[in-house]
Amino acid sequence: MTRFLARPAALAVLSLALLLGTTGCATSSRVGVTNDFDHSVNFSAFKTWAWYPQQPTDTEGGPAKGYESFLDKRMRAAVSAEMTRKGLTEVATTPDIYVAYSARVEQKQQVSPYYNGLGYPYGYGYGYYGRGMQPITQYKAGTVVIDIIDARRKELAWRGTGQAQVDQNSINEAETLRIVNGILGTYPPQGNNVRR
């Protein structure tokens, strides 16, 4: 009888652990994305693109130093793949749009407002030891900004920004793909305010 009851209890604990593990992975892999754009631009007219000639220095010091950093290679590969997927063709001269990016990794802090200092989140628990102390979580955030410039007008047409938690002081290949795909997933802009 005890063995029969222990098995469902063990399964319930295992299921809960798997659920929490999955939720934790989903949270850490989330990309916060925002964008803004010129509402007068006809984005459907853009068919070709090229990299902006004066690409700024990335977080690892390239390409402005005359060589491609690992991050620059990752960014260029991820952006190129997404632009191709969207039906845009990369050209060497006279593109419809230029693409530029900037990338950086910063140390961030997050304060939990629901911690009572007793190891119980969301206000549960009793006693006064440690009350009022809010735990501060340190983490690294990778931020990528992608600009799309109208080559004919030489004006910014669209800007997308993505931020995600990263593991190191640089943005690795998987993180680069995740952030770039998140940003360019919102391009071209959709909605009633976009010119057709």
Solvent accessible surface area in square Angstrom, and as a share of the most:
residue,aa,sasa,rsa
1,M,180,0.80
2,T,112,0.65
3,R,194,0.71
4,F,147,0.61
5,L,106,0.53
6,A,55,0.43
7,R,160,0.59
8,P,67,0.42
9,A,57,0.44
10,A,61,0.48
11,L,102,0.51
12,A,61,0.47
13,V,103,0.59
14,L,100,0.50
15,S,68,0.44
16,L,102,0.51
17,A,58,0.45
18,L,114,0.57
19,L,109,0.54
20,L,112,0.56
21,G,39,0.38
22,T,90,0.53
23,T,73,0.43
24,G,41,0.39
25,C,91,0.54
26,A,62,0.48
27,T,81,0.47
28,S,55,0.35
29,S,52,0.34
30,R,165,0.60
31,V,30,0.17
32,G,39,0.38
33,V,46,0.27
34,T,94,0.55
35,N,61,0.31
36,D,98,0.51
37,F,38,0.16
38,D,43,0.22
39,H,87,0.39
40,S,62,0.40
41,V,8,0.05
42,N,40,0.20
43,F,9,0.04
44,S,70,0.45
45,A,56,0.44
46,F,23,0.10
47,K,123,0.52
48,T,33,0.19
49,W,2,0.01
50,A,10,0.08
51,W,37,0.13
52,Y,74,0.28
53,P,90,0.56
54,Q,130,0.58
55,Q,17,0.08
56,P,62,0.39
57,T,70,0.41
58,D,7,0.04
59,T,53,0.31
60,E,59,0.26
61,G,11,0.10
62,G,0,0.00
63,P,27,0.17
64,A,64,0.50
65,K,135,0.57
66,G,73,0.71
67,Y,118,0.45
68,E,86,0.39
69,S,8,0.05
70,F,143,0.59
71,L,0,0.00
72,D,0,0.00
73,K,108,0.46
74,R,66,0.24
75,M,0,0.00
76,R,52,0.19
77,A,68,0.52
78,A,2,0.01
79,V,0,0.00
80,S,30,0.20
81,A,45,0.35
82,E,15,0.07
83,M,0,0.00
84,T,97,0.56
85,R,164,0.60
86,K,67,0.28
87,G,58,0.56
88,L,15,0.07
89,T,81,0.47
90,E,91,0.41
91,V,44,0.25
92,A,104,0.80
93,T,98,0.57
94,T,128,0.74
95,P,12,0.08
96,D,48,0.25
97,I,0,0.00
98,Y,54,0.20
99,V,1,0.00
100,A,11,0.09
101,Y,4,0.02
102,S,40,0.26
103,A,8,0.06
104,R,106,0.39
105,V,29,0.16
106,E,62,0.28
107,Q,108,0.48
108,K,64,0.27
109,Q,115,0.51
110,Q,111,0.49
111,V,71,0.41
112,S,43,0.28
113,P,87,0.55
114,Y,129,0.49
115,Y,69,0.26
116,N,12,0.06
117,G,18,0.17
118,L,43,0.22
119,G,50,0.48
120,Y,112,0.42
121,P,69,0.43
122,Y,149,0.57
123,G,54,0.52
124,Y,157,0.60
125,G,17,0.16
126,Y,204,0.77
127,G,36,0.35
128,Y,192,0.73
129,Y,186,0.71
130,G,19,0.18
131,R,112,0.41
132,G,72,0.69
133,M,132,0.59
134,Q,90,0.40
135,P,52,0.33
136,I,97,0.49
137,T,77,0.45
138,Q,100,0.44
139,Y,53,0.20
140,K,56,0.24
141,A,1,0.00
142,G,0,0.00
143,T,6,0.03
144,V,0,0.00
145,V,25,0.14
146,I,1,0.00
147,D,21,0.11
148,I,0,0.00
149,I,24,0.12
150,D,8,0.04
151,A,14,0.10
152,R,197,0.72
153,R,80,0.29
154,K,163,0.69
155,E,86,0.38
156,L,81,0.40
157,A,1,0.01
158,W,1,0.00
159,R,105,0.38
160,G,0,0.00
161,T,38,0.22
162,G,0,0.00
163,Q,64,0.28
164,A,5,0.04
165,Q,91,0.40
166,V,6,0.03
167,D,112,0.58
168,Q,114,0.51
169,N,118,0.60
170,S,24,0.16
171,I,0,0.00
172,N,51,0.26
173,E,111,0.50
174,A,70,0.55
175,E,11,0.05
176,T,1,0.00
177,L,80,0.40
178,R,61,0.22
179,I,0,0.00
180,V,0,0.00
181,N,59,0.30
182,G,25,0.24
183,I,0,0.00
184,L,0,0.00
185,G,55,0.53
186,T,49,0.29
187,Y,8,0.03
188,P,50,0.31
189,P,8,0.05
190,Q,134,0.60
191,G,35,0.34
192,N,159,0.82
193,N,104,0.53
194,V,15,0.09
195,R,132,0.48
196,R,196,0.72
